[in-house]
Amino acid sequence: MKFNKSIEAFVAAKQRIPGGVNSPVRAFKSVNADPVFIERAKGARVWDIDGNEYLDFVASWGPMILGHAHEEIVKTVQEAAERGTSYGAPTLVETQMAELITSMVPSIEKVRMVNSGTEATMSALRLARGFTGRDLVVKFAGCYHGHADSFLIKAGSGAITLGLPDSPGVTKASAKDTLTAEYNNLESVEELFKKHSNEIAAVILEPVTGNMGVVLPEPGFLEGLREITREHGAMLIFDEVITGFRLAPGGAQQHFGIEPDLTTFGKIIGGGLPVGAYGGRNEIMDKLAPDGPVYQAGTLSGNPLAMAAGCVMLNTLKNNPSIYEEMERKAAKLEAGIKANLQATGVSGVVNRLGSMMTLFFTDLPEVKSFADAMTSDTNKYASYFKKSLESGIYLAPSQFESLFVSAAHTDEDIDTIIAANKAALQSL
Ligand code: PMP
């Protein structure tokens, strides 16, 4: 494979864009490689500007659950664009979107659209603070909730891989309002509530993590958080930016049968257009401006193109439960294939999976159940594995601490292809 045009493009990009990218993980830094520049995508495939074709398991970091350039989504966006790209005024499609989300996610009675996952979590936290009249938030080490100040404390995703758990520019004053607990460790949460019982506005988490790699909640963990938060009058916020509409039509909360007070979404609900949302019960959501005192706004929020794409996306997911069954079947086949390859090649690793989200951790541990477990992974080994996979036409996340996504566009042959490429990549380590 040749990457000449991408290498040249990166040199040019670095002259005018910090680090050459508009979001850090794209730079392939943690796998010591140069990024490939993408020209187009269709279904489960992407093509770079050198003409290389890849089977895509990044899926724009989650949203392309139906595959790229889905015909009906493209057509709907084109038609919407003909009618204008933004008005800054209410449209019918926003109510359709809100009706769809509330019909799919029972814990949500009202929902507010924003433009990214970051905005969703940031706004949900403000609302939780406004509703409870408290300042503190509990997050979990290794969970990523976007780049708002309150969440850039022991954060996952690019913040781990680039070694920037606490970013310069986040003030001590905002950092002091964020308490950190250990994922899958209820005692660490109880300790914080003991010390700060009436001061904690919210506990926020990825109910299944994607941003330290995929780590599943231990039985009782989510239930325990629900109980503790209820007991202390704090909000439980599920950040379902990755899991929402992916693990089930109603997200992780449906899968595990736990009702959070607030939920945040991103990515998937825009069908790949910039979007986010947060929602919950009426009594909480009605505290938002213009009816309530908690202010949050957005010129492009509920953007007509994003809403049009998102409604097609969610309607398709809502009306075709077989999509989830098929993704589960293919992802289970992939998991079994990778596990067999690990055995056959003698490479030590752990595969964590739920539904269509999966991570292969290069660790000697028998299981990965916590951030500390995830951090034992050999990131150099992942870098070699990543590069070998890329060169064989498999596009994976350029970091150990991310999820692989199976989409509805992947065929059984695609799964066979990645299993074979995985074996070759493992053999080369
Ligand atoms: N929460 C979670 C769980 C995420 O995975 C992400 C992004 N990967 C965000 C929030 C932030 O979303 P965005 O990048 O759209 O701001």
Residues whose N, C-alpha, C, O or C-beta is under 5 A from the ligand:
A	BS01	PMP	S116 G117 T118 Y144 H145 G146 E206 D239 V241 I242 G266
